[in-house]
Amino acid sequence: MMKLKTPHIAYKWLIFSVTAIGVFMSTLDGGIINVALPVMAKDLNASLERIQWVVSIYLLTTTCFLPVFGKLSDMYSRKYLYLTGFLLFGIGSFAATFSQNLSWMIFSRALQGLGASAMISNCQAIIAKAFKGKDRGRALGGIGAMVAAGFLAGPAVGGFLIQHWGWQSVFWINVPISMLGIWRGIQIIPHFKPVTQVKLDWKGAVCFILFCFSFLYALDEGENQHWTSFLILGSFTAAFIFFAGFYWRERTSKTPFIGLSLFKIQAISYGCIVSLLGFIALSCNSILFPFYMANILHLSPVHMSLLLMPFPVALAISSPFSGWLSEKHSARLITTVGFGFIIIGAAMFVGIGKNPSYTYIVIAQMIMGCGSGTFQAPNNNTIVSAAPANRLGMVVSLSALARNMGAVMGIALSVLIFSAARRHYVNLGADYATAFMNAYQYSMIFCIVVSLAAAYFSAAREKRKKRRAQPRGFYETTTA
């Protein structure tokens, strides 16, 4: 077995290219699926409420299993777990093309979610092992750019494929991409041997998965099922019980599933809080702005898609730039500045009115996109840089878990605030447009409050200390 020292810079970026394929595929799939839902619902004879499970089951599965794959990556080969994610995603995509009913489609999407979870929980861990020092921020910024590229391409690619080859083609496209990722990954990604052998506390893992699923399901379905319904209250109760079981296992197990001591590291605990709050804030406008364009501005789908594009464009530009800046300046400062952009953008949406100019909307979207790209790469770099060598996979998965939970919570809370405020103004006799705008303003004020909290936690964390040199070189032990 050959131990590799620091490789040539070109080889690092070859490793990056494989991880970028996975990130691009998963984000591209999200945009494509949203475009395909109406046609899919008609062919599968599913209602709007039921077809949404095509999206929900993917998100729930991905989020719930992130720490599981993170733990497994610390126990076994990160390379083969990452490639297993590619394989599961490809199998799920292949199975989805043969869906004749909604149940089979949901099963296929769950397989895709498992694959995405394995890829997400290992992607940044592989980047963290491949890039040291100043190059890491640039690489993580590049991953953010690939996320933006996937979001940009998704709707356009989805519309083209559906128009010419039907909704099944949006899943077919993932199969060759998965095969390419597996093929290149086998050749390029080194074998990361774990530093220490640890055991998986399956009881704690099961409690955590059931807690996440119950909690996220209640948040996701709360508005549809009514927050006071037996199903939603029961889900919240189940989430509390499973969390209590998980916490008890964490305190009593000799080999805890996560290890709550990780959160004693301030860079990790504060970084995860910043990610959670940041994605809560970003999700507020991402879910409500399309309804504003459709119901208040009465724009066509084409015009709506054009006005949505400035956000991912700004994200794609600012993310690698902020990663480059974090190599030279304090990541804490850059992350906090990112939330300043989000606050300014959200304030513009608070005062957007019923007849804004397209220029106003584009500027507000670009400011929000810049804020998103500016805070993510430095914050992620801070988290992974503080991870203990033998728990890197778990730390990366916790960071991803914070982002996904933030997205779900942001959607649920912003819709809850919007719906309650709109009902209030309708009951007062306001017309539809006035009630909508007042409710939209309340939701964006909530976005500003959450962003201010995120900026506080970002600024409050201690300055990054100089890391001690790693005695084992570039990898723990690697083989090509």
Secondary structure by P-SEA (a helix, b strand, c coil): ccccccccaaaaaaaaaaaaaaaaaaaaaaaaaaaaaaaaaaaacccccccaaaaaaaaaaaaaaaaaaaaaaacccaaaaaaaaaaaaaaaaaaaaacccaaaaaaaaaaaaaaaaaaaacaaaaaaaacccaaaaaaaaaaaaaaaaaaaaaaaaaaaaaacccaaaaaaaaaaaaaaaaaaaaaccccccccbbbbbaaaaaaaaaaaaaaaaaaaaaccccccccaaaaaaaaaaaaaaaaaaaaaacccccccccccccaaaaaaaaaaaaaaaaaaacccccaaaaaaccccccaaaaaaaaaaaaaaaaaaaaaaaaaaacccaaaaaaaaaaaaaaaaaaaaaccccccaaaaaaaaaaaaaaaaaccaaaaaaaaaacccccaaaaaaaaaaaaaaaaaaaaaaaaaaaaaaaaaaaaacccaaaaaaaaaaaaaaaaaaaaaaaaaaaaacccccccccccccccccccc
